[in-house]
Structure formats: structure tokens, C-alpha cells
Amino acid sequence: MRPMRPTDTARRGRGARRPALAAAALAAVLTFTATACGPDEDGPSDKASDAAAGQSDGKITIPDDLKDRLKEHGIDVDKWRNGEWKNWDRDTWLREAKDYVNPIIEGLWDPDRMREAEQPPENPVDNDISGDEGVTDPTPAPVEAAKLPTPYHDEAPASGKLLFDGPEGPMVCSATVVRDPAHPGKSNMVWTAGHCVHAGKEGGWYRNIAFVPSYNDSGLSTAELDSASKEQVAPYGVWWGQWAQTSDQWIAQGASTGGQGAPYDFAVLQVTPEKGSTAKSLEETVGSALPVDFDAPAVPEIRSMTATGYPAAPPFDGQEAYRCTDEPGRLSVFEDEPTMYRVGCTMTGGSSGGGWVAEGKDGKPALVSNTSIGPVTAGWLAGPRLGPEAKGIYESASRKYADR
């Protein structure tokens, strides 16, 4: 199996198309809210926080200290504005956990560019990649992905599409709004797959990462989206990742083929609205955020899981939301690594990172996994069990913005 790559929540595609970069957005205004410090370092100064609180014209001032930190990573503000972000030279591709920076380019993700975002080329994945037949359950029967009823917000208000840029161009995954223990009722945290924010052992952090809750909420067709307004495509706005964390295992081992790193293929984002307004949090804006269960029951105690996402590889086109519900089984990719959940599902690449929801201990829905990998034949999906490593990055991302 392979982690479903950008554009794929499960990184599995059936016939990937090569994404094309849209040119128009580079004239957009460049603003910054990201920090270059690591999870254990001090965050931006009060000056930076004040500036990020938003200005009357909707722009965000770039504090001098943040400019300096960006320069330490070889990021020149003017050059970045003029297209330097397209440079994927391996020697300058930020890779380490502490290096994440994601300058906002206002207007970059316009309706056309959102629609054009595709998954990168994919390699075929063996349908049977089990590393331990004694633990792995039989391959599940395919479950036909069902269209999410519209408006999507009524059915799955915490779900949305994740957009980002990689060397091959604009790409997509799926993601879910989750609760922030530091800000009850006012979360700006989003859960997705590690491979949707970081390329793993062969690369670094992706760029221009942004979350669009309830993308194409009314389920417009591809033809109708050609003339749709930004409000129709992104009714709850565009939210840029100002901080991201994924597992050390994904950064060190993650790969698009073979399943390496898949049991640790999860990530958490702290996001901020593109315009810089802080009047409402993401959770308040969409009216929902799921709790995350880091101690979900093992198979077969857990009877049903629902995976939601925006599959983009054929026969899907990434413009509509789908879901699959199935009784999960176990998949052991490597004998010495945690067992993953696996469900039958025909969703393809683009669904990667999408949340898996099950009944929590209180009887209410909780996020228990995310789409990570699936075979090229698109019959099943697998997601990591969320244990201590996942809980660690979640709590670290929460603490980082606890005082804001």
C-alpha cells in the first residue's frame, strides 16, 4: 500500500493526472502569519501576535522578527511574492519538524485554482501488502462510496478539503476540524494525514497549505463550478495553516509506495483565516469540531466507522464529497509497527487525510483515524490507530497556541 498522496486522502489513485500550475494567483498580495520556530521553542513575540490579530484593511503586517526568521530559512519576502515558492530545489526544501512556515498569499486559492488542484502521479500498490498474516484480517469487500447529501455542512460540518502545493503543482487531500483543549468551543485545529503536509523521507513540508471547510457545499457539478463564485466554492472561507505537526516517523520513513510510515501517517494544523480576521474561530464559523479519541476500541469491539473525503482520482474528480461506512478490520503493514484500521471503500486519491468517525465512549461521534493508504484497485482504505504519538503532536499543537 501507499499512503494516499496529496489529493488523495488515501493516496491511492487509479490513474493520476499531472497537475498544472495556475499562473494568475502570483499577482496576489502576500501576507504572513506563520512562525519558523519549532514546537518546543518560543512562539512569535507579542508584537507578532498583535500584528496577526488583523488590520482594518484585512492585511497582516509582517513583523521584523518574523521577516528575520523567514530569511534564516532562505525565504526572501519579495522573491517569495514573485514566485520563489515554486522553487523545489532539494537543498532549500524545508524538511525538519521545526522548519514549518506557510506564508499566506492572499487570493492564491481562487475558485479556478481550487478546482484545478489534483493529486500527483501515483504508483500502483499491491492489494495485499500485509506484513503479518496472523494479525491482519481478510481483505474487506469493497463498499461503494456514497455521495454526501447536500448541503455538506448539514451532514458533516467539520469536514472539508485541504489544498497545497508540491513539486508537481497544486494538490488536494481532505481534513476535519477537531477540538482544541486549549480553546474549548473556539478551535482552529484541523486533522489530516501526515503525507498531506509533508513529503516524508524524500522531501519536506508542502507549501500554501489551506483548508476549505464544506468545499462546494451545495455539490455543484464540475461544469457548474466553472462559473461559481468563491462564496459558493468556499462558503466558510479559506483557512491557511499557520502551524503544522506530523510524526517524526512519517518525516523519517514516509513514502508514497510500500506503506512505509503509514501507521504514523497523521498530522495536526493550526489555521487562520486568509483575510486575517480573528472575530470567530474556525469551530465557531462552521459550528462544529470533533473530539479525537486516542484510545478507541480495538477491532472487533468497534463495530462501525465512517470515512469522509473528496476523492479526486478517476472515476471521481475531487469536486464532491463522499463517504463509506463499514465494520473495520485490522491491517498490519509491518510486524513491528502498530496495526492499522481497514475498511472497504471505493474512494480514491484525494480522500487522504479525511476523518474516520466512530461512536466515542460518550456515545457521540469522535474522530478515531484518518485515511492513509489504499490499493490502486480502490477497494479498501486503511488508517492509523491514534495512540501516544498522535496524542503527542495533537497536544503540542494545542499548547503552541494556548495563549492566543
C-alpha positions as CSV (number, residue, x, y, z in Angstrom):
1,M,0.0,0.0,0.0
2,R,1.0,3.5,-0.4
3,P,-0.1,6.5,1.6
4,M,-2.7,8.3,-0.4
5,R,-0.9,11.2,-1.6
6,P,-1.9,14.9,-1.9
7,T,-5.2,14.9,-3.5
8,D,-5.8,11.7,-2.0
9,T,-6.7,11.1,1.5
10,A,-5.8,7.7,1.0
11,R,-3.2,8.4,-1.5
12,R,-4.3,5.8,-3.8
13,G,-5.1,6.7,-7.2
14,R,-6.3,4.9,-10.2
15,G,-4.9,7.0,-12.9
16,A,-3.4,10.2,-11.9
17,R,-3.3,13.3,-13.9
18,R,-0.4,15.6,-13.8
19,P,-1.4,18.9,-12.1
20,A,-0.9,22.1,-13.9
21,L,0.1,25.2,-12.1
22,A,-2.3,28.2,-12.4
23,A,-0.4,31.3,-13.2
24,A,-2.8,34.1,-12.3
25,A,-2.5,34.0,-8.5
26,L,1.0,35.2,-8.3
27,A,0.0,38.8,-8.5
28,A,-1.8,38.4,-5.2
29,V,-1.0,40.2,-2.0
30,L,1.5,38.3,0.2
31,T,0.8,38.3,4.0
32,F,2.4,36.2,6.8
33,T,1.1,34.6,9.9
34,A,3.4,31.6,10.1
35,T,6.3,31.1,12.6
36,A,9.6,29.4,11.9
37,C,10.0,28.1,15.5
38,G,9.6,24.5,16.5
39,P,7.0,23.1,18.9
40,D,9.4,23.4,21.8
41,E,10.6,26.8,21.0
42,D,9.0,30.1,21.9
43,G,6.3,31.3,19.6
44,P,6.1,34.7,17.9
45,S,6.6,37.7,20.0
46,D,3.7,39.8,21.4
47,K,4.4,42.2,18.5
48,A,3.9,39.4,16.0
49,S,0.8,38.2,17.7
50,D,-0.7,41.7,17.8
51,A,0.1,42.1,14.1
52,A,-1.5,38.8,13.3
53,A,-4.7,39.9,15.0
54,G,-5.8,41.6,11.8
55,Q,-5.8,45.1,10.3
56,S,-8.7,47.2,9.2
57,D,-7.8,46.6,5.6
58,G,-7.7,42.8,6.0
59,K,-4.0,42.6,5.5
60,I,-1.5,41.3,8.1
61,T,1.7,43.3,8.9
62,I,4.9,41.3,8.7
63,P,6.9,42.0,11.9
64,D,10.6,42.5,11.5
65,D,11.5,39.5,13.7
66,L,9.3,37.2,11.6
67,K,11.0,38.5,8.5
68,D,14.3,37.6,10.0
69,R,13.2,34.1,10.9
70,L,11.9,33.6,7.3
71,K,15.3,34.8,6.0
72,E,17.0,32.3,8.2
73,H,15.3,29.7,6.1
74,G,16.3,31.4,2.9
75,I,12.9,32.9,2.3
76,D,13.0,36.4,0.9
77,V,9.6,38.2,1.1
78,D,9.8,39.9,-2.2
79,K,11.2,36.9,-4.0
80,W,8.5,34.6,-2.5
81,R,5.8,37.1,-3.7
82,N,7.2,36.9,-7.2
83,G,7.1,33.1,-7.4
84,E,10.1,31.9,-5.4
85,W,7.7,29.5,-3.6
86,K,7.7,27.5,-6.8
87,N,11.4,26.6,-6.3
88,W,11.5,23.0,-5.1
89,D,15.3,22.7,-5.0
90,R,16.0,19.8,-2.6
91,D,18.7,21.8,-0.8
92,T,16.2,24.5,0.1
93,W,13.1,22.4,0.7
94,L,12.3,22.9,4.4
95,R,12.2,19.5,6.0
96,E,12.7,19.4,9.7
97,A,9.7,19.4,12.1
98,K,10.7,22.8,13.5
99,D,11.1,24.4,10.0
100,Y,7.4,24.6,9.0
101,V,6.5,28.0,7.6
102,N,3.4,28.8,5.4
103,P,3.2,32.4,4.3
104,I,-0.3,33.4,3.2
105,I,-0.6,34.5,-0.4
106,E,-4.0,36.2,-0.4
107,G,-6.1,35.2,-3.3
108,L,-3.8,32.3,-4.4
109,W,-6.6,29.8,-3.9
110,D,-9.2,31.3,-6.1
111,P,-12.1,29.1,-7.4
112,D,-10.2,28.1,-10.6
113,R,-7.1,27.0,-8.8
114,M,-9.1,25.1,-6.2
115,R,-10.8,23.2,-8.9
116,E,-7.6,22.5,-10.8
117,A,-5.8,21.0,-7.8
118,E,-5.1,17.3,-8.4
119,Q,-3.2,14.5,-6.9
120,P,0.4,13.9,-8.1
121,P,1.3,10.9,-10.3
122,E,0.8,7.6,-8.3
123,N,2.5,4.3,-8.5
124,P,0.4,1.1,-8.4
125,V,0.0,-0.5,-4.9
126,D,-0.4,-4.2,-4.3
127,N,-3.8,-5.1,-2.9
128,D,-2.2,-7.4,-0.3
129,I,0.7,-5.7,1.5
130,S,0.2,-7.3,4.9
131,G,3.4,-7.8,6.9
132,D,1.8,-10.2,9.3
133,E,-0.9,-12.6,8.2
134,G,-1.5,-13.7,11.8
135,V,-2.7,-10.2,12.7
136,T,-4.2,-8.9,9.5
137,D,-7.9,-9.7,8.9
138,P,-9.2,-10.8,5.5
139,T,-9.4,-8.1,2.8
140,P,-12.8,-6.4,3.2
141,A,-15.3,-6.4,0.4
142,P,-15.5,-3.1,-1.4
143,V,-18.1,-0.6,-0.1
144,E,-19.3,1.7,-2.8
145,A,-18.6,5.3,-1.9
146,A,-21.8,7.3,-1.5
147,K,-22.3,11.0,-2.2
148,L,-22.6,13.1,0.9
149,P,-26.1,14.6,0.9
150,T,-26.1,18.4,0.3
151,P,-25.6,20.8,1.8
152,Y,-22.5,19.0,3.1
153,H,-22.4,21.3,6.1
154,D,-25.6,19.8,7.4
155,E,-24.2,16.2,7.2
156,A,-20.5,16.7,8.1
157,P,-19.9,20.3,9.1
158,A,-16.4,19.5,10.4
159,S,-15.2,18.1,7.0
160,G,-13.5,19.9,4.2
161,K,-10.8,19.9,1.5
162,L,-7.1,20.5,2.1
163,L,-5.3,22.4,-0.7
164,F,-1.5,22.7,-1.0
165,D,1.4,23.0,-3.5
166,G,4.1,20.4,-4.2
167,P,6.7,20.0,-6.9
168,E,4.1,18.6,-9.3
169,G,1.7,21.5,-8.8
170,P,-1.5,22.2,-6.8
171,M,-2.7,19.1,-4.9
172,V,-5.6,18.1,-2.6
173,C,-6.4,16.0,0.4
174,S,-9.3,16.0,2.9
175,A,-9.3,17.1,6.5
176,T,-11.5,17.6,9.6
177,V,-12.0,20.3,12.2
178,V,-11.1,18.9,15.7
179,R,-11.5,20.3,19.2
180,D,-8.6,22.2,20.8
181,P,-8.2,21.5,24.5
182,A,-6.7,25.0,25.0
183,H,-9.6,26.7,23.4
184,P,-12.9,24.9,24.2
185,G,-15.6,25.9,21.7
186,K,-13.1,28.0,19.7
187,S,-10.8,25.6,18.0
188,N,-8.6,26.5,15.0
189,M,-7.3,23.0,14.7
190,V,-7.6,20.6,11.7
191,W,-6.7,16.9,11.5
192,T,-5.4,15.3,8.3
193,A,-2.8,12.8,7.1
194,G,1.0,13.4,7.5
195,H,1.5,12.9,3.8
196,C,-0.9,15.8,3.1
197,V,1.5,18.3,4.7
198,H,5.0,16.7,4.4
199,A,6.5,14.6,1.7
200,G,8.2,12.2,4.1
201,K,11.8,10.9,3.7
202,E,12.1,12.1,0.1
203,G,11.1,15.7,0.7
204,G,9.9,18.3,3.1
205,W,6.9,20.5,4.0
206,Y,4.4,21.2,1.3
207,R,3.6,24.9,0.7
208,N,0.5,27.1,0.5
209,I,-1.4,24.7,2.8
210,A,-5.0,25.8,3.2
211,F,-8.2,24.3,4.5
212,V,-11.6,24.9,2.9
213,P,-14.5,23.7,5.1
214,S,-17.5,22.3,3.3
215,Y,-15.8,22.8,-0.1
216,N,-18.6,23.1,-2.8
217,D,-21.2,22.8,-0.1
218,S,-24.1,22.5,-2.5
219,G,-22.5,19.8,-4.6
220,L,-22.3,21.8,-7.9
221,S,-21.2,19.8,-10.9
222,T,-17.8,20.4,-12.5
223,A,-19.5,22.3,-15.3
224,E,-21.4,24.5,-12.8
225,L,-18.2,25.1,-10.8
226,D,-16.6,26.8,-13.9
227,S,-18.7,29.9,-13.2
228,A,-19.1,29.5,-9.4
229,S,-18.2,32.4,-7.1
230,K,-15.7,31.9,-4.3
231,E,-18.5,32.1,-1.8
232,Q,-20.2,29.1,-3.5
233,V,-16.9,27.1,-3.6
234,A,-15.7,28.1,-0.1
235,P,-18.8,29.2,1.8
236,Y,-16.9,29.2,5.2
237,G,-13.7,30.8,3.8
238,V,-10.2,29.7,3.2
239,W,-8.1,28.9,6.3
240,W,-4.3,28.9,6.0
241,G,-2.1,26.6,8.1
242,Q,0.0,28.7,10.4
243,W,1.5,25.7,12.1
244,A,1.6,22.0,11.3
245,Q,2.9,19.0,13.1
246,T,3.3,15.4,11.9
247,S,5.0,12.4,13.4
248,D,8.8,12.0,13.5
249,Q,8.2,8.6,12.0
250,W,6.4,10.0,9.0
251,I,9.1,12.6,8.3
252,A,11.9,9.9,8.6
253,Q,10.2,7.0,6.9
254,G,7.2,8.2,4.9
255,A,6.9,7.1,1.3
256,S,4.3,7.1,-1.5
257,T,4.7,3.4,-2.1
258,G,5.2,0.3,0.1
259,G,3.3,1.6,3.1
260,Q,6.4,3.0,4.9
261,G,5.3,5.4,7.7
262,A,1.6,4.6,7.2
263,P,0.9,3.6,10.8
264,Y,2.1,7.1,11.8
265,D,0.6,9.0,8.9
266,F,-1.3,11.7,10.8
267,A,-0.9,15.5,11.2
268,V,-2.5,18.5,13.0
269,L,-2.7,22.0,11.7
270,Q,-3.4,25.3,13.5
271,V,-5.2,27.5,10.9
272,T,-6.0,31.2,10.5
273,P,-8.5,32.9,8.1
274,E,-6.9,34.1,4.9
275,K,-8.1,37.7,5.5
276,G,-6.5,37.9,8.9
277,S,-9.8,38.4,10.8
278,T,-9.9,36.8,14.3
279,A,-13.5,37.7,15.1
280,K,-14.5,34.0,15.0
281,S,-12.6,30.8,15.3
282,L,-12.9,28.0,12.7
283,E,-15.0,26.0,15.1
284,E,-17.4,28.9,15.7
285,T,-17.5,29.6,11.9
286,V,-18.5,26.1,10.9
287,G,-20.4,25.3,14.1
288,S,-18.6,22.0,14.8
289,A,-15.4,20.3,15.9
290,L,-14.9,16.7,16.6
291,P,-13.3,15.3,19.7
292,V,-10.3,13.0,19.0
293,D,-10.2,9.5,20.6
294,F,-6.7,8.4,21.3
295,D,-7.9,5.2,23.0
296,A,-10.5,3.9,20.6
297,P,-11.6,0.3,21.0
298,A,-9.7,-2.4,19.2
299,V,-11.2,-4.5,16.4
300,P,-13.7,-6.2,16.8
301,E,-15.0,-4.1,19.6
302,I,-15.6,-1.1,17.4
303,R,-18.5,-2.1,15.1
304,S,-18.7,0.8,12.6
305,M,-16.5,3.6,11.1
306,T,-17.4,6.2,8.5
307,A,-14.7,7.7,6.3
308,T,-15.4,11.0,4.6
309,G,-13.4,12.8,1.9
310,Y,-13.1,14.3,-1.5
311,P,-11.8,11.6,-3.8
312,A,-10.1,13.0,-6.9
313,A,-8.6,10.1,-8.9
314,P,-10.8,8.5,-11.5
315,P,-13.7,7.8,-11.6
316,F,-14.0,10.8,-9.2
317,D,-12.9,14.4,-10.0
318,G,-12.4,15.8,-6.5
319,Q,-15.2,18.3,-6.6
320,E,-17.8,16.4,-4.5
321,A,-17.7,14.8,-1.0
322,Y,-18.3,11.1,-0.5
323,R,-18.3,8.7,2.4
324,C,-18.1,5.0,3.2
325,T,-19.3,3.2,6.3
326,D,-18.1,-0.3,7.2
327,E,-17.1,-2.5,10.1
328,P,-13.3,-2.2,10.4
329,G,-10.8,-4.9,10.3
330,R,-7.1,-5.0,11.1
331,L,-4.1,-4.4,8.8
332,S,-0.5,-5.0,9.9
333,V,1.8,-3.4,7.3
334,F,4.9,-4.1,9.3
335,E,5.2,-6.7,12.1
336,D,7.0,-4.4,14.5
337,E,4.7,-1.3,14.0
338,P,1.1,-0.6,15.2
339,T,-1.8,-2.3,13.5
340,M,-4.0,-0.1,11.3
341,Y,-7.7,0.0,10.8
342,R,-9.0,-1.1,7.4
343,V,-12.5,-0.7,5.9
344,G,-14.0,-1.5,2.5
345,C,-14.3,1.7,0.4
346,T,-14.1,2.7,-3.3
347,M,-12.9,6.3,-2.6
348,T,-9.6,7.1,-4.5
349,G,-6.8,9.6,-4.0
350,G,-7.9,13.0,-2.7
351,S,-9.8,11.3,0.1
352,S,-6.5,11.0,2.1
353,G,-6.5,12.8,5.4
354,G,-10.3,12.7,5.6
355,G,-11.6,11.8,9.1
356,W,-12.8,8.4,10.2
357,V,-15.6,8.8,12.7
358,A,-17.0,6.3,15.2
359,E,-19.1,6.3,18.3
360,G,-17.0,7.6,21.2
361,K,-17.2,6.5,24.8
362,D,-19.9,9.1,25.5
363,G,-22.0,7.7,22.6
364,K,-21.3,10.7,20.4
365,P,-19.2,10.9,17.2
366,A,-15.4,11.1,17.6
367,L,-12.5,11.1,15.2
368,V,-10.6,7.8,15.5
369,S,-8.4,7.8,12.4
370,N,-7.8,9.3,9.0
371,T,-7.4,7.9,5.5
372,S,-3.8,7.0,4.9
373,I,-3.4,4.2,2.3
374,G,-5.3,2.1,-0.2
375,P,-4.7,-0.1,-3.2
376,V,-4.7,1.1,-6.8
377,T,-7.8,-1.1,-7.3
378,A,-9.7,1.2,-4.9
379,G,-11.5,-1.4,-2.9
380,W,-10.4,-0.5,0.6
381,L,-8.8,2.2,2.8
382,A,-6.6,1.9,5.8
383,G,-5.9,4.5,8.6
384,P,-3.7,4.6,11.6
385,R,-4.8,3.8,15.1
386,L,-4.3,7.0,17.1
387,G,-2.1,6.3,20.1
388,P,0.6,8.1,22.1
389,E,2.4,9.5,19.1
390,A,-0.7,11.0,17.7
391,K,-1.8,12.4,21.1
392,G,1.6,13.9,21.5
393,I,1.5,16.0,18.3
394,Y,-2.1,17.0,19.0
395,E,-1.3,18.3,22.5
396,S,1.9,20.0,21.3
397,A,0.0,21.8,18.5
398,S,-2.6,22.9,21.1
399,R,-0.1,24.2,23.6
400,K,1.7,26.2,20.9
401,Y,-1.3,28.5,20.5
402,A,-2.7,28.2,24.0
403,D,-2.0,31.8,24.9
404,R,-3.7,33.3,21.7
